[in-house]
C-alpha cells in the first residue's frame, strides 16, 4: 500500500485545491483505492464515500444497479466500470466517480478474463476508462496494481479537465 500513498496525497491536494469531490466503487482492488485516498489528512474535504462492490448483491444493495440496468453489460468490462463510476458519482453527488472491476487472481473470473485483468473508469467533467492486464496471478500484487491504475487514471482525468 505504501506505493499508493504518494499518488493519493498528490490527488488529494489537487482535489482540495479545485474544491472537487469523489466517490469510489471498487471490486477486485478490495478497498485499497479508498484506503489510500482516506490515508491523506484532510480527506474528508474530497472523499464523499464509496463501496467495495464485489458481488451482484452488493451492486444492487449499495448502488441500486438492478438486473435491468445490467442488460447487455458484462461484469469486468469497460462498460461495467463506466456504469459503476457514473452511478457512484450520481448517488454521492460527487464531482468524480471512480470504479474498478476485474479478476485479482490467482485464477481468472467466470467471464473468461485471466487473473490480472481489470477495467477502470473515471466519470466526471472528463470520462476516461481503460483496461489493465498485469499478466500475473499474484492476487495481492494485482490488487495494488489495480488500485494504482485507478489512481493514475484519476490523475489523467484531473489533468485533462483543468
C-alpha atoms as one frame of an Amber mdcrd trajectory, in Angstrom:
protein
   0.000   0.000   0.000   2.928   2.326   0.570   3.362   2.792  -3.187  -0.225
   4.127  -3.376   0.132   6.769  -0.676   2.192   9.362  -2.610  -0.275   9.155
  -5.520  -3.216   9.563  -3.154  -1.589  12.531  -1.422  -0.965  14.341  -4.721
  -4.504  13.644  -5.915  -5.952  14.767  -2.593  -4.062  18.054  -2.774  -5.315
  18.615  -6.321  -8.906  17.853  -5.359  -8.746  20.186  -2.356  -7.248  22.986
  -4.498 -10.022  22.508  -7.054 -12.755  22.145  -4.417 -13.829  18.846  -6.015
 -15.091  15.624  -4.510 -15.139  11.941  -5.388 -16.805   8.644  -4.620 -15.367
   5.178  -5.269 -16.851   1.838  -6.333 -14.179  -0.830  -6.369 -14.266  -4.566
  -6.690 -11.115  -6.630  -7.033  -8.919  -3.914  -5.525 -10.815  -4.667  -2.318
 -10.910  -1.161  -0.861  -7.279  -0.222  -1.469  -8.254   2.844  -3.525 -10.460
   4.145  -0.748  -7.880   3.289   1.919  -5.152   5.172   0.047  -7.324   8.243
  -0.514  -8.522   8.239   3.090  -4.979   7.959   4.442  -4.368  11.580   3.463
  -5.023  14.127   6.226  -7.953  16.293   5.144  -9.523  13.529   3.031 -12.956
  14.424   4.380 -12.790  17.516   2.159 -12.918  15.409  -1.004 -13.922  11.776
  -0.270 -17.708  11.523  -0.028 -17.812   7.735   0.276 -17.945   4.575  -1.715
 -18.142   0.836  -1.508 -16.490  -2.446  -2.319 -18.911  -3.797  -4.921 -17.701
  -7.378  -5.125 -20.931  -9.212  -5.957 -24.238  -8.687  -7.745 -25.871  -8.484
  -4.311 -23.536  -5.646  -3.313 -24.086  -3.908  -6.652 -27.836  -3.903  -6.090
 -27.790  -3.084  -2.373 -25.070  -0.443  -2.388 -25.507   1.230  -5.773 -29.071
   0.336  -6.734 -27.962  -1.180 -10.043 -30.502  -3.880 -10.830 -30.548  -6.654
 -13.417 -32.372  -4.384 -15.868 -29.539  -1.837 -15.805 -27.103  -4.703 -16.386
 -28.820  -5.853 -19.604 -26.113  -6.194 -22.227 -23.348  -5.238 -19.765 -20.757
  -7.810 -18.716 -19.012  -7.539 -15.356 -15.251  -6.917 -15.510 -15.687  -4.832
 -18.681 -15.087  -1.187 -19.520 -18.852  -0.722 -19.941 -19.475  -2.063 -16.444
 -16.704   0.088 -14.958 -18.278   3.147 -16.618 -21.699   2.223 -15.221 -20.237
   1.857 -11.726 -18.325   5.157 -11.947 -21.330   7.098 -13.233 -23.636   5.560
 -10.638 -21.388   6.070  -7.617 -20.784   9.653  -8.726 -24.501  10.385  -9.096
 -25.524   8.643  -5.862 -22.992  10.649  -3.851 -23.382  13.947  -5.712 -19.622
  13.923  -6.314 -17.579  15.728  -8.919 -15.838  12.458  -9.794 -16.843   8.805
  -9.686 -14.117   6.146  -9.736 -14.632   2.466 -10.457 -12.597  -0.720 -10.787
 -13.737  -4.227 -11.677 -11.645  -7.261 -12.508 -10.014 -10.545 -11.562  -7.270
 -10.282  -8.951  -6.330 -13.957  -9.047  -4.872 -16.420  -8.554  -7.309 -17.639
 -11.225  -9.423 -15.749 -13.723 -13.091 -14.946 -13.430 -16.161 -16.724 -14.740
 -16.352 -14.357 -17.721 -13.139 -15.716 -19.219 -10.783 -12.959 -18.081  -7.378
 -14.064 -16.834  -6.053 -13.183 -13.404  -4.550  -9.722 -13.571  -7.367  -8.290
 -15.716  -9.230  -5.177 -14.591 -11.274  -2.398 -16.118 -11.074   1.101 -14.706
 -13.266   4.156 -15.147 -13.383   7.764 -14.006 -16.584   9.722 -14.557 -16.800
  13.463 -14.072 -16.117  16.601 -16.072 -13.973  14.214 -18.130 -14.682  10.499
 -18.599 -11.820   8.070 -19.031 -11.739   4.307 -18.997  -9.059   1.700 -19.507
  -8.305  -1.993 -19.310  -5.239  -3.127 -17.392  -3.656  -6.556 -17.809  -0.822
  -7.356 -15.401  -0.144 -10.867 -16.715   0.286 -12.005 -13.109  -1.627 -14.450
 -10.918  -0.355 -12.775  -7.717  -3.576 -11.622  -6.041  -2.078  -9.031  -3.706
   0.233  -7.571  -6.351  -2.715  -7.330  -8.744  -4.874  -5.596  -6.153  -2.146
  -2.985  -5.650  -1.649  -2.611  -9.412  -5.390  -2.184  -9.962  -5.615   0.464
  -7.235  -2.569   2.277  -8.603  -4.011   2.141 -12.101  -7.258   3.742 -10.966
  -5.409   6.479  -9.083  -3.308   7.112 -12.203  -6.466   7.312 -14.318  -7.920
   9.885 -11.918  -4.708  11.880 -12.255  -5.064  11.777 -16.047  -8.685  12.939
 -15.789  -7.772  15.791 -13.455  -5.003  16.899 -15.841  -7.344  16.719 -18.811
 -10.207  18.509 -17.038  -8.288  21.598 -15.933
